[in-house]
Amino acid sequence: MNELWTVIVPRAEAVRRVCHRDNATAEQAESRLNAQIDNKSRVDASNVVFCSLWAYEETRRQVERALNQLPLRLKQ
C-alpha cells in the first residue's frame, strides 16, 4: 500500500449515525465506537484525510485534489 486515505466524522456525529442506522441507544453506539480506533489515531496513520460532514461538492474537490497530487507524493 502506497498511501492510506481515511474518512472521519466527529464522535457525536458517529454516535448519531450509529443510533439512526442500527436503531441503537447512544450507550450502545458509544460502546461500539470505543471498540474502534479513534479519529486521532486514524489521522496520525493516514496520508490523506477527508471528513464526511463536508458538502458533496467540497468532498469531490478534495478527492480530486488528492488524486491529482498523488503522483507527486509517490515520488517522495
mmCIF file of the N, C-alpha and C atoms, coordinates in Angstrom:
data_MODEL
# 
_entry.id   MODEL 
# 
loop_
_atom_site.group_PDB 
_atom_site.id 
_atom_site.type_symbol 
_atom_site.label_atom_id 
_atom_site.label_alt_id 
_atom_site.label_comp_id 
_atom_site.label_asym_id 
_atom_site.label_entity_id 
_atom_site.label_seq_id 
_atom_site.pdbx_PDB_ins_code 
_atom_site.Cartn_x 
_atom_site.Cartn_y 
_atom_site.Cartn_z 
_atom_site.occupancy 
_atom_site.B_iso_or_equiv 
_atom_site.pdbx_formal_charge 
_atom_site.auth_seq_id 
_atom_site.auth_comp_id 
_atom_site.auth_asym_id 
_atom_site.auth_atom_id 
_atom_site.pdbx_PDB_model_num 
ATOM 1   N N  . MET A 1 1  ? 0.850   -1.159 0.000  1.00 0.00 ? 1  MET A N  1 
ATOM 2   C CA . MET A 1 1  ? 0.000   0.000  0.000  1.00 0.00 ? 1  MET A CA 1 
ATOM 3   C C  . MET A 1 1  ? 0.904   1.233  0.000  1.00 0.00 ? 1  MET A C  1 
ATOM 4   N N  . ASN A 1 2  ? 0.654   2.141  -0.906 1.00 0.00 ? 2  ASN A N  1 
ATOM 5   C CA . ASN A 1 2  ? 1.442   3.371  -1.001 1.00 0.00 ? 2  ASN A CA 1 
ATOM 6   C C  . ASN A 1 2  ? 0.926   4.473  -0.091 1.00 0.00 ? 2  ASN A C  1 
ATOM 7   N N  . GLU A 1 3  ? -0.372  4.548  0.077  1.00 0.00 ? 3  GLU A N  1 
ATOM 8   C CA . GLU A 1 3  ? -0.966  5.587  0.912  1.00 0.00 ? 3  GLU A CA 1 
ATOM 9   C C  . GLU A 1 3  ? -2.201  5.042  1.609  1.00 0.00 ? 3  GLU A C  1 
ATOM 10  N N  . LEU A 1 4  ? -2.488  5.654  2.728  1.00 0.00 ? 4  LEU A N  1 
ATOM 11  C CA . LEU A 1 4  ? -3.718  5.356  3.448  1.00 0.00 ? 4  LEU A CA 1 
ATOM 12  C C  . LEU A 1 4  ? -4.587  6.605  3.434  1.00 0.00 ? 4  LEU A C  1 
ATOM 13  N N  . TRP A 1 5  ? -5.774  6.471  2.881  1.00 0.00 ? 5  TRP A N  1 
ATOM 14  C CA . TRP A 1 5  ? -6.743  7.561  2.857  1.00 0.00 ? 5  TRP A CA 1 
ATOM 15  C C  . TRP A 1 5  ? -7.834  7.215  3.854  1.00 0.00 ? 5  TRP A C  1 
ATOM 16  N N  . THR A 1 6  ? -8.242  8.198  4.638  1.00 0.00 ? 6  THR A N  1 
ATOM 17  C CA . THR A 1 6  ? -9.197  7.955  5.711  1.00 0.00 ? 6  THR A CA 1 
ATOM 18  C C  . THR A 1 6  ? -10.334 8.962  5.646  1.00 0.00 ? 6  THR A C  1 
ATOM 19  N N  . VAL A 1 7  ? -11.518 8.494  5.987  1.00 0.00 ? 7  VAL A N  1 
ATOM 20  C CA . VAL A 1 7  ? -12.678 9.370  6.133  1.00 0.00 ? 7  VAL A CA 1 
ATOM 21  C C  . VAL A 1 7  ? -13.065 9.344  7.602  1.00 0.00 ? 7  VAL A C  1 
ATOM 22  N N  . ILE A 1 8  ? -13.159 10.530 8.179  1.00 0.00 ? 8  ILE A N  1 
ATOM 23  C CA . ILE A 1 8  ? -13.541 10.628 9.585  1.00 0.00 ? 8  ILE A CA 1 
ATOM 24  C C  . ILE A 1 8  ? -14.802 11.461 9.731  1.00 0.00 ? 8  ILE A C  1 
ATOM 25  N N  . VAL A 1 9  ? -15.364 11.374 10.912 1.00 0.00 ? 9  VAL A N  1 
ATOM 26  C CA . VAL A 1 9  ? -16.520 12.172 11.289 1.00 0.00 ? 9  VAL A CA 1 
ATOM 27  C C  . VAL A 1 9  ? -16.371 12.441 12.788 1.00 0.00 ? 9  VAL A C  1 
ATOM 28  N N  . PRO A 1 10 ? -16.799 13.608 13.263 1.00 0.00 ? 10 PRO A N  1 
ATOM 29  C CA . PRO A 1 10 ? -16.725 13.866 14.694 1.00 0.00 ? 10 PRO A CA 1 
ATOM 30  C C  . PRO A 1 10 ? -17.476 12.795 15.500 1.00 0.00 ? 10 PRO A C  1 
ATOM 31  N N  . ARG A 1 11 ? -16.998 12.556 16.697 1.00 0.00 ? 11 ARG A N  1 
ATOM 32  C CA . ARG A 1 11 ? -17.554 11.490 17.549 1.00 0.00 ? 11 ARG A CA 1 
ATOM 33  C C  . ARG A 1 11 ? -19.073 11.621 17.722 1.00 0.00 ? 11 ARG A C  1 
ATOM 34  N N  . ALA A 1 12 ? -19.556 12.811 18.013 1.00 0.00 ? 12 ALA A N  1 
ATOM 35  C CA . ALA A 1 12 ? -21.001 12.998 18.229 1.00 0.00 ? 12 ALA A CA 1 
ATOM 36  C C  . ALA A 1 12 ? -21.796 12.617 16.987 1.00 0.00 ? 12 ALA A C  1 
ATOM 37  N N  . GLU A 1 13 ? -21.270 12.941 15.822 1.00 0.00 ? 13 GLU A N  1 
ATOM 38  C CA . GLU A 1 13 ? -21.945 12.571 14.573 1.00 0.00 ? 13 GLU A CA 1 
ATOM 39  C C  . GLU A 1 13 ? -21.892 11.064 14.367 1.00 0.00 ? 13 GLU A C  1 
ATOM 40  N N  . ALA A 1 14 ? -20.782 10.453 14.717 1.00 0.00 ? 14 ALA A N  1 
ATOM 41  C CA . ALA A 1 14 ? -20.675 8.992  14.598 1.00 0.00 ? 14 ALA A CA 1 
ATOM 42  C C  . ALA A 1 14 ? -21.712 8.311  15.488 1.00 0.00 ? 14 ALA A C  1 
ATOM 43  N N  . VAL A 1 15 ? -21.872 8.800  16.701 1.00 0.00 ? 15 VAL A N  1 
ATOM 44  C CA . VAL A 1 15 ? -22.881 8.238  17.606 1.00 0.00 ? 15 VAL A CA 1 
ATOM 45  C C  . VAL A 1 15 ? -24.264 8.401  16.993 1.00 0.00 ? 15 VAL A C  1 
ATOM 46  N N  . ARG A 1 16 ? -24.556 9.600  16.503 1.00 0.00 ? 16 ARG A N  1 
ATOM 47  C CA . ARG A 1 16 ? -25.870 9.846  15.894 1.00 0.00 ? 16 ARG A CA 1 
ATOM 48  C C  . ARG A 1 16 ? -26.138 8.902  14.728 1.00 0.00 ? 16 ARG A C  1 
ATOM 49  N N  . ARG A 1 17 ? -25.130 8.701  13.881 1.00 0.00 ? 17 ARG A N  1 
ATOM 50  C CA . ARG A 1 17 ? -25.302 7.842  12.706 1.00 0.00 ? 17 ARG A CA 1 
ATOM 51  C C  . ARG A 1 17 ? -25.507 6.381  13.092 1.00 0.00 ? 17 ARG A C  1 
ATOM 52  N N  . VAL A 1 18 ? -24.743 5.910  14.077 1.00 0.00 ? 18 VAL A N  1 
ATOM 53  C CA . VAL A 1 18 ? -24.917 4.527  14.525 1.00 0.00 ? 18 VAL A CA 1 
ATOM 54  C C  . VAL A 1 18 ? -26.314 4.338  15.117 1.00 0.00 ? 18 VAL A C  1 
ATOM 55  N N  . CYS A 1 19 ? -26.745 5.288  15.929 1.00 0.00 ? 19 CYS A N  1 
ATOM 56  C CA . CYS A 1 19 ? -28.085 5.200  16.513 1.00 0.00 ? 19 CYS A CA 1 
ATOM 57  C C  . CYS A 1 19 ? -29.159 5.142  15.433 1.00 0.00 ? 19 CYS A C  1 
ATOM 58  N N  . HIS A 1 20 ? -29.030 6.001  14.459 1.00 0.00 ? 20 HIS A N  1 
ATOM 59  C CA . HIS A 1 20 ? -30.009 6.051  13.368 1.00 0.00 ? 20 HIS A CA 1 
ATOM 60  C C  . HIS A 1 20 ? -29.963 4.794  12.508 1.00 0.00 ? 20 HIS A C  1 
ATOM 61  N N  . ARG A 1 21 ? -28.773 4.395  12.099 1.00 0.00 ? 21 ARG A N  1 
ATOM 62  C CA . ARG A 1 21 ? -28.607 3.248  11.197 1.00 0.00 ? 21 ARG A CA 1 
ATOM 63  C C  . ARG A 1 21 ? -29.036 1.935  11.841 1.00 0.00 ? 21 ARG A C  1 
ATOM 64  N N  . ASP A 1 22 ? -28.637 1.750  13.105 1.00 0.00 ? 22 ASP A N  1 
ATOM 65  C CA . ASP A 1 22 ? -28.835 0.459  13.752 1.00 0.00 ? 22 ASP A CA 1 
ATOM 66  C C  . ASP A 1 22 ? -29.945 0.461  14.799 1.00 0.00 ? 22 ASP A C  1 
ATOM 67  N N  . ASN A 1 23 ? -30.645 1.576  14.905 1.00 0.00 ? 23 ASN A N  1 
ATOM 68  C CA . ASN A 1 23 ? -31.681 1.703  15.929 1.00 0.00 ? 23 ASN A CA 1 
ATOM 69  C C  . ASN A 1 23 ? -31.102 1.380  17.308 1.00 0.00 ? 23 ASN A C  1 
ATOM 70  N N  . ALA A 1 24 ? -29.904 1.885  17.567 1.00 0.00 ? 24 ALA A N  1 
ATOM 71  C CA . ALA A 1 24 ? -29.189 1.627  18.813 1.00 0.00 ? 24 ALA A CA 1 
ATOM 72  C C  . ALA A 1 24 ? -29.350 2.802  19.767 1.00 0.00 ? 24 ALA A C  1 
ATOM 73  N N  . THR A 1 25 ? -29.119 2.534  21.037 1.00 0.00 ? 25 THR A N  1 
ATOM 74  C CA . THR A 1 25 ? -29.088 3.617  22.014 1.00 0.00 ? 25 THR A CA 1 
ATOM 75  C C  . THR A 1 25 ? -27.741 4.323  21.917 1.00 0.00 ? 25 THR A C  1 
ATOM 76  N N  . ALA A 1 26 ? -27.667 5.506  22.494 1.00 0.00 ? 26 ALA A N  1 
ATOM 77  C CA . ALA A 1 26 ? -26.402 6.236  22.499 1.00 0.00 ? 26 ALA A CA 1 
ATOM 78  C C  . ALA A 1 26 ? -25.334 5.433  23.240 1.00 0.00 ? 26 ALA A C  1 
ATOM 79  N N  . GLU A 1 27 ? -25.723 4.754  24.297 1.00 0.00 ? 27 GLU A N  1 
ATOM 80  C CA . GLU A 1 27 ? -24.771 3.942  25.054 1.00 0.00 ? 27 GLU A CA 1 
ATOM 81  C C  . GLU A 1 27 ? -24.241 2.787  24.199 1.00 0.00 ? 27 GLU A C  1 
ATOM 82  N N  . GLN A 1 28 ? -25.112 2.145  23.434 1.00 0.00 ? 28 GLN A N  1 
ATOM 83  C CA . GLN A 1 28 ? -24.681 1.062  22.548 1.00 0.00 ? 28 GLN A CA 1 
ATOM 84  C C  . GLN A 1 28 ? -23.745 1.588  21.468 1.00 0.00 ? 28 GLN A C  1 
ATOM 85  N N  . ALA A 1 29 ? -24.086 2.743  20.916 1.00 0.00 ? 29 ALA A N  1 
ATOM 86  C CA . ALA A 1 29 ? -23.238 3.340  19.884 1.00 0.00 ? 29 ALA A CA 1 
ATOM 87  C C  . ALA A 1 29 ? -21.868 3.695  20.460 1.00 0.00 ? 29 ALA A C  1 
ATOM 88  N N  . GLU A 1 30 ? -21.845 4.283  21.645 1.00 0.00 ? 30 GLU A N  1 
ATOM 89  C CA . GLU A 1 30 ? -20.585 4.628  22.300 1.00 0.00 ? 30 GLU A CA 1 
ATOM 90  C C  . GLU A 1 30 ? -19.742 3.375  22.522 1.00 0.00 ? 30 GLU A C  1 
ATOM 91  N N  . SER A 1 31 ? -20.367 2.298  22.940 1.00 0.00 ? 31 SER A N  1 
ATOM 92  C CA . SER A 1 31 ? -19.646 1.049  23.179 1.00 0.00 ? 31 SER A CA 1 
ATOM 93  C C  . SER A 1 31 ? -19.009 0.535  21.889 1.00 0.00 ? 31 SER A C  1 
ATOM 94  N N  . ARG A 1 32 ? -19.745 0.586  20.801 1.00 0.00 ? 32 ARG A N  1 
ATOM 95  C CA . ARG A 1 32 ? -19.200 0.150  19.503 1.00 0.00 ? 32 ARG A CA 1 
ATOM 96  C C  . ARG A 1 32 ? -18.025 1.025  19.088 1.00 0.00 ? 32 ARG A C  1 
ATOM 97  N N  . LEU A 1 33 ? -18.192 2.329  19.241 1.00 0.00 ? 33 LEU A N  1 
ATOM 98  C CA . LEU A 1 33 ? -17.123 3.249  18.848 1.00 0.00 ? 33 LEU A CA 1 
ATOM 99  C C  . LEU A 1 33 ? -15.895 3.091  19.735 1.00 0.00 ? 33 LEU A C  1 
ATOM 100 N N  . ASN A 1 34 ? -16.100 2.782  20.991 1.00 0.00 ? 34 ASN A N  1 
ATOM 101 C CA . ASN A 1 34 ? -14.972 2.569  21.898 1.00 0.00 ? 34 ASN A CA 1 
ATOM 102 C C  . ASN A 1 34 ? -14.149 1.350  21.513 1.00 0.00 ? 34 ASN A C  1 
ATOM 103 N N  . ALA A 1 35 ? -14.753 0.428  20.780 1.00 0.00 ? 35 ALA A N  1 
ATOM 104 C CA . ALA A 1 35 ? -14.048 -0.777 20.337 1.00 0.00 ? 35 ALA A CA 1 
ATOM 105 C C  . ALA A 1 35 ? -13.220 -0.527 19.071 1.00 0.00 ? 35 ALA A C  1 
ATOM 106 N N  . GLN A 1 36 ? -13.333 0.669  18.516 1.00 0.00 ? 36 GLN A N  1 
ATOM 107 C CA . GLN A 1 36 ? -12.616 1.016  17.287 1.00 0.00 ? 36 GLN A CA 1 
ATOM 108 C C  . GLN A 1 36 ? -11.494 2.001  17.589 1.00 0.00 ? 36 GLN A C  1 
ATOM 109 N N  . ILE A 1 37 ? -10.580 2.151  16.644 1.00 0.00 ? 37 ILE A N  1 
ATOM 110 C CA . ILE A 1 37 ? -9.530  3.136  16.853 1.00 0.00 ? 37 ILE A CA 1 
ATOM 111 C C  . ILE A 1 37 ? -10.142 4.543  16.730 1.00 0.00 ? 37 ILE A C  1 
ATOM 112 N N  . ASP A 1 38 ? -9.587  5.482  17.457 1.00 0.00 ? 38 ASP A N  1 
ATOM 113 C CA . ASP A 1 38 ? -10.158 6.828  17.480 1.00 0.00 ? 38 ASP A CA 1 
ATOM 114 C C  . ASP A 1 38 ? -9.695  7.646  16.269 1.00 0.00 ? 38 ASP A C  1 
ATOM 115 N N  . ASN A 1 39 ? -10.369 8.777  16.066 1.00 0.00 ? 39 ASN A N  1 
ATOM 116 C CA . ASN A 1 39 ? -10.052 9.629  14.913 1.00 0.00 ? 39 ASN A CA 1 
ATOM 117 C C  . ASN A 1 39 ? -8.605  10.099 14.920 1.00 0.00 ? 39 ASN A C  1 
ATOM 118 N N  . LYS A 1 40 ? -8.079  10.463 16.089 1.00 0.00 ? 40 LYS A N  1 
ATOM 119 C CA . LYS A 1 40 ? -6.704  10.952 16.145 1.00 0.00 ? 40 LYS A CA 1 
ATOM 120 C C  . LYS A 1 40 ? -5.735  9.880  15.647 1.00 0.00 ? 40 LYS A C  1 
ATOM 121 N N  . SER A 1 41 ? -5.928  8.656  16.066 1.00 0.00 ? 41 SER A N  1 
ATOM 122 C CA . SER A 1 41 ? -5.060  7.559  15.613 1.00 0.00 ? 41 SER A CA 1 
ATOM 123 C C  . SER A 1 41 ? -5.209  7.338  14.115 1.00 0.00 ? 41 SER A C  1 
ATOM 124 N N  . ARG A 1 42 ? -6.439  7.434  13.618 1.00 0.00 ? 42 ARG A N  1 
ATOM 125 C CA . ARG A 1 42 ? -6.675  7.281  12.173 1.00 0.00 ? 42 ARG A CA 1 
ATOM 126 C C  . ARG A 1 42 ? -5.938  8.370  11.393 1.00 0.00 ? 42 ARG A C  1 
ATOM 127 N N  . VAL A 1 43 ? -6.097  9.603  11.859 1.00 0.00 ? 43 VAL A N  1 
ATOM 128 C CA . VAL A 1 43 ? -5.468  10.741 11.182 1.00 0.00 ? 43 VAL A CA 1 
ATOM 129 C C  . VAL A 1 43 ? -3.949  10.613 11.231 1.00 0.00 ? 43 VAL A C  1 
ATOM 130 N N  . ASP A 1 44 ? -3.417  10.253 12.391 1.00 0.00 ? 44 ASP A N  1 
ATOM 131 C CA . ASP A 1 44 ? -1.968  10.127 12.544 1.00 0.00 ? 44 ASP A CA 1 
ATOM 132 C C  . ASP A 1 44 ? -1.375  9.088  11.588 1.00 0.00 ? 44 ASP A C  1 
ATOM 133 N N  . ALA A 1 45 ? -2.146  8.062  11.265 1.00 0.00 ? 45 ALA A N  1 
ATOM 134 C CA . ALA A 1 45 ? -1.649  6.983  10.409 1.00 0.00 ? 45 ALA A CA 1 
ATOM 135 C C  . ALA A 1 45 ? -1.935  7.207  8.924  1.00 0.00 ? 45 ALA A C  1 
ATOM 136 N N  . SER A 1 46 ? -2.642  8.272  8.598  1.00 0.00 ? 46 SER A N  1 
ATOM 137 C CA . SER A 1 46 ? -3.115  8.481  7.227  1.00 0.00 ? 46 SER A CA 1 
ATOM 138 C C  . SER A 1 46 ? -2.286  9.500  6.462  1.00 0.00 ? 46 SER A C  1 
ATOM 139 N N  . ASN A 1 47 ? -2.276  9.308  5.144  1.00 0.00 ? 47 ASN A N  1 
ATOM 140 C CA . ASN A 1 47 ? -1.651  10.277 4.255  1.00 0.00 ? 47 ASN A CA 1 
ATOM 141 C C  . ASN A 1 47 ? -2.639  11.352 3.815  1.00 0.00 ? 47 ASN A C  1 
ATOM 142 N N  . VAL A 1 48 ? -3.892  10.966 3.671  1.00 0.00 ? 48 VAL A N  1 
ATOM 143 C CA . VAL A 1 48 ? -4.947  11.881 3.233  1.00 0.00 ? 48 VAL A CA 1 
ATOM 144 C C  . VAL A 1 48 ? -6.158  11.635 4.125  1.00 0.00 ? 48 VAL A C  1 
ATOM 145 N N  . VAL A 1 49 ? -6.791  12.725 4.577  1.00 0.00 ? 49 VAL A N  1 
ATOM 146 C CA . VAL A 1 49 ? -7.954  12.612 5.457  1.00 0.00 ? 49 VAL A CA 1 
ATOM 147 C C  . VAL A 1 49 ? -9.089  13.452 4.899  1.00 0.00 ? 49 VAL A C  1 
ATOM 148 N N  . PHE A 1 50 ? -10.261 12.868 4.886  1.00 0.00 ? 50 PHE A N  1 
ATOM 149 C CA . PHE A 1 50 ? -11.486 13.557 4.477  1.00 0.00 ? 50 PHE A CA 1 
ATOM 150 C C  . PHE A 1 50 ? -12.462 13.511 5.649  1.00 0.00 ? 50 PHE A C  1 
ATOM 151 N N  . CYS A 1 51 ? -13.393 14.438 5.659  1.00 0.00 ? 51 CYS A N  1 
ATOM 152 C CA . CYS A 1 51 ? -14.462 14.443 6.661  1.00 0.00 ? 51 CYS A CA 1 
ATOM 153 C C  . CYS A 1 51 ? -15.785 14.286 5.926  1.00 0.00 ? 51 CYS A C  1 
ATOM 154 N N  . SER A 1 52 ? -16.571 13.321 6.351  1.00 0.00 ? 52 SER A N  1 
ATOM 155 C CA . SER A 1 52 ? -17.828 13.062 5.644  1.00 0.00 ? 52 SER A CA 1 
ATOM 156 C C  . SER A 1 52 ? -18.937 14.046 6.013  1.00 0.00 ? 52 SER A C  1 
ATOM 157 N N  . LEU A 1 53 ? -18.621 15.088 6.753  1.00 0.00 ? 53 LEU A N  1 
ATOM 158 C CA . LEU A 1 53 ? -19.598 16.150 7.010  1.00 0.00 ? 53 LEU A CA 1 
ATOM 159 C C  . LEU A 1 53 ? -19.571 17.221 5.930  1.00 0.00 ? 53 LEU A C  1 
ATOM 160 N N  . TRP A 1 54 ? -18.521 17.204 5.118  1.00 0.00 ? 54 TRP A N  1 
ATOM 161 C CA . TRP A 1 54 ? -18.414 18.211 4.073  1.00 0.00 ? 54 TRP A CA 1 
ATOM 162 C C  . TRP A 1 54 ? -19.544 18.048 3.059  1.00 0.00 ? 54 TRP A C  1 
ATOM 163 N N  . ALA A 1 55 ? -19.884 19.141 2.416  1.00 0.00 ? 55 ALA A N  1 
ATOM 164 C CA . ALA A 1 55 ? -20.856 19.090 1.322  1.00 0.00 ? 55 ALA A CA 1 
ATOM 165 C C  . ALA A 1 55 ? -20.280 18.226 0.203  1.00 0.00 ? 55 ALA A C  1 
ATOM 166 N N  . TYR A 1 56 ? -21.149 17.595 -0.555 1.00 0.00 ? 56 TYR A N  1 
ATOM 167 C CA . TYR A 1 56 ? -20.724 16.685 -1.609 1.00 0.00 ? 56 TYR A CA 1 
ATOM 168 C C  . TYR A 1 56 ? -19.705 17.326 -2.547 1.00 0.00 ? 56 TYR A C  1 
ATOM 169 N N  . GLU A 1 57 ? -19.977 18.526 -3.012 1.00 0.00 ? 57 GLU A N  1 
ATOM 170 C CA . GLU A 1 57 ? -19.071 19.173 -3.968 1.00 0.00 ? 57 GLU A CA 1 
ATOM 171 C C  . GLU A 1 57 ? -17.713 19.474 -3.340 1.00 0.00 ? 57 GLU A C  1 
ATOM 172 N N  . GLU A 1 58 ? -17.702 19.850 -2.070 1.00 0.00 ? 58 GLU A N  1 
ATOM 173 C CA . GLU A 1 58 ? -16.427 20.082 -1.391 1.00 0.00 ? 58 GLU A CA 1 
ATOM 174 C C  . GLU A 1 58 ? -15.642 18.783 -1.270 1.00 0.00 ? 58 GLU A C  1 
ATOM 175 N N  . THR A 1 59 ? -16.332 17.724 -0.912 1.00 0.00 ? 59 THR A N  1 
ATOM 176 C CA . THR A 1 59 ? -15.669 16.411 -0.828 1.00 0.00 ? 59 THR A CA 1 
ATOM 177 C C  . THR A 1 59 ? -15.102 16.017 -2.181 1.00 0.00 ? 59 THR A C  1 
ATOM 178 N N  . ARG A 1 60 ? -15.882 16.219 -3.216 1.00 0.00 ? 60 ARG A N  1 
ATOM 179 C CA . ARG A 1 60 ? -15.424 15.883 -4.568 1.00 0.00 ? 60 ARG A CA 1 
ATOM 180 C C  . ARG A 1 60 ? -14.167 16.670 -4.934 1.00 0.00 ? 60 ARG A C  1 
ATOM 181 N N  . ARG A 1 61 ? -14.151 17.963 -4.625 1.00 0.00 ? 61 ARG A N  1 
ATOM 182 C CA . ARG A 1 61 ? -12.969 18.794 -4.909 1.00 0.00 ? 61 ARG A CA 1 
ATOM 183 C C  . ARG A 1 61 ? -11.750 18.301 -4.129 1.00 0.00 ? 61 ARG A C  1 
ATOM 184 N N  . GLN A 1 62 ? -11.953 17.944 -2.895 1.00 0.00 ? 62 GLN A N  1 
ATOM 185 C CA . GLN A 1 62 ? -10.846 17.465 -2.074 1.00 0.00 ? 62 GLN A CA 1 
ATOM 186 C C  . GLN A 1 62 ? -10.302 16.126 -2.582 1.00 0.00 ? 62 GLN A C  1 
ATOM 187 N N  . VAL A 1 63 ? -11.181 15.241 -2.997 1.00 0.00 ? 63 VAL A N  1 
ATOM 188 C CA . VAL A 1 63 ? -10.748 13.953 -3.549 1.00 0.00 ? 63 VAL A CA 1 
ATOM 189 C C  . VAL A 1 63 ? -9.990  14.169 -4.857 1.00 0.00 ? 63 VAL A C  1 
ATOM 190 N N  . GLU A 1 64 ? -10.519 15.014 -5.723 1.00 0.00 ? 64 GLU A N  1 
ATOM 191 C CA . GLU A 1 64 ? -9.840  15.297 -6.987 1.00 0.00 ? 64 GLU A CA 1 
ATOM 192 C C  . GLU A 1 64 ? -8.463  15.908 -6.733 1.00 0.00 ? 64 GLU A C  1 
ATOM 193 N N  . ARG A 1 65 ? -8.382  16.809 -5.765 1.00 0.00 ? 65 ARG A N  1 
ATOM 194 C CA . ARG A 1 65 ? -7.097  17.427 -5.432 1.00 0.00 ? 65 ARG A CA 1 
ATOM 195 C C  . ARG A 1 65 ? -6.109  16.366 -4.933 1.00 0.00 ? 65 ARG A C  1 
ATOM 196 N N  . ALA A 1 66 ? -6.566  15.509 -4.048 1.00 0.00 ? 66 ALA A N  1 
ATOM 197 C CA . ALA A 1 66 ? -5.692  14.451 -3.526 1.00 0.00 ? 66 ALA A CA 1 
ATOM 198 C C  . ALA A 1 66 ? -5.249  13.507 -4.633 1.00 0.00 ? 66 ALA A C  1 
ATOM 199 N N  . LEU A 1 67 ? -6.144  13.176 -5.544 1.00 0.00 ? 67 LEU A N  1 
ATOM 200 C CA . LEU A 1 67 ? -5.788  12.314 -6.674 1.00 0.00 ? 67 LEU A CA 1 
ATOM 201 C C  . LEU A 1 67 ? -4.773  12.992 -7.588 1.00 0.00 ? 67 LEU A C  1 
ATOM 202 N N  . ASN A 1 68 ? -4.978  14.266 -7.854 1.00 0.00 ? 68 ASN A N  1 
ATOM 203 C CA . ASN A 1 68 ? -4.043  14.989 -8.715 1.00 0.00 ? 68 ASN A CA 1 
ATOM 204 C C  . ASN A 1 68 ? -2.662  15.104 -8.107 1.00 0.00 ? 68 ASN A C  1 
ATOM 205 N N  . GLN A 1 69 ? -2.588  15.185 -6.790 1.00 0.00 ? 69 GLN A N  1 
ATOM 206 C CA . GLN A 1 69 ? -1.304  15.311 -6.114 1.00 0.00 ? 69 GLN A CA 1 
ATOM 207 C C  . GLN A 1 69 ? -0.647  13.967 -5.810 1.00 0.00 ? 69 GLN A C  1 
ATOM 208 N N  . LEU A 1 70 ? -1.374  12.896 -6.031 1.00 0.00 ? 70 LEU A N  1 
ATOM 209 C CA . LEU A 1 70 ? -0.854  11.559 -5.722 1.00 0.00 ? 70 LEU A CA 1 
ATOM 210 C C  . LEU A 1 70 ? 0.479   11.261 -6.399 1.00 0.00 ? 70 LEU A C  1 
ATOM 211 N N  . PRO A 1 71 ? 0.635   11.510 -7.700 1.00 0.00 ? 71 PRO A N  1 
ATOM 212 C CA . PRO A 1 71 ? 1.932   11.208 -8.326 1.00 0.00 ? 71 PRO A CA 1 
ATOM 213 C C  . PRO A 1 71 ? 3.111   11.949 -7.668 1.00 0.00 ? 71 PRO A C  1 
ATOM 214 N N  . LEU A 1 72 ? 2.861   13.189 -7.248 1.00 0.00 ? 72 LEU A N  1 
ATOM 215 C CA . LEU A 1 72 ? 3.912   13.960 -6.584 1.00 0.00 ? 72 LEU A CA 1 
ATOM 216 C C  . LEU A 1 72 ? 4.270   13.349 -5.226 1.00 0.00 ? 72 LEU A C  1 
ATOM 217 N N  . ARG A 1 73 ? 3.257   12.925 -4.488 1.00 0.00 ? 73 ARG A N  1 
ATOM 218 C CA . ARG A 1 73 ? 3.521   12.329 -3.181 1.00 0.00 ? 73 ARG A CA 1 
ATOM 219 C C  . ARG A 1 73 ? 4.236   10.988 -3.319 1.00 0.00 ? 73 ARG A C  1 
ATOM 220 N N  . LEU A 1 74 ? 3.902   10.240 -4.354 1.00 0.00 ? 74 LEU A N  1 
ATOM 221 C CA . LEU A 1 74 ? 4.523   8.921  -4.519 1.00 0.00 ? 74 LEU A CA 1 
ATOM 222 C C  . LEU A 1 74 ? 5.984   9.011  -4.944 1.00 0.00 ? 74 LEU A C  1 
ATOM 223 N N  . LYS A 1 75 ? 6.370   10.125 -5.544 1.00 0.00 ? 75 LYS A N  1 
ATOM 224 C CA . LYS A 1 75 ? 7.767   10.326 -5.943 1.00 0.00 ? 75 LYS A CA 1 
ATOM 225 C C  . LYS A 1 75 ? 8.677   10.592 -4.749 1.00 0.00 ? 75 LYS A C  1 
ATOM 226 N N  . GLN A 1 76 ? 8.099   11.062 -3.656 1.00 0.00 ? 76 GLN A N  1 
ATOM 227 C CA . GLN A 1 76 ? 8.896   11.444 -2.482 1.00 0.00 ? 76 GLN A CA 1 
ATOM 228 C C  . GLN A 1 76 ? 9.494   10.247 -1.790 1.00 0.00 ? 76 GLN A C  1 
# 
